[in-house]
Each structure stands twice: as C-alpha cells, then as structure tokens.
C-alpha cells in the first residue's frame, strides 16, 4: 500500500476533504501538496531504516499507536 493511499483512506476516506476545509484549500491543492511532500517524507523514512537503530525507532513509533491518532484526529 502506498503512503498516499493510507492518508487518503484515513477518516473513512474523508481525510483529503477534511484537510482542504481545515486549511481553506481545494482537494486538488491538498493532493498537489501531498504529491510534492510525500516523496521527501518517504525518502526520510527510508534513510532512517538504513541508519543504525533507525528501523527499530520506526517500529517502536508505529507500535506506540500514536500514528493512528494523527491520521484520525489531525487537530
């Protein structure tokens, strides 16, 4: 699954629309921002997984459950 798909599917598929309303943007603008920002985010995550202890830190963060809260309640 792609990172974009995970974000777009959050909040029962309403995440993009909710972000657009929150920031006064169109859904197309939010999608454009995501298209521009996600490659850097994914690259940073990949870089972390290759560093000493980086993968363990990512697994620990994902296991904490806090990431779900961010997607479901971005406020």
ABEGO torsion letter per residue (X at the ends): XBAAAAAAABGGGAAAAAAAAAAGBBAAAAAAAAAAAAAAAAAAAAAAAABBGAAAAAAAAAAAGAAAAAAABAX
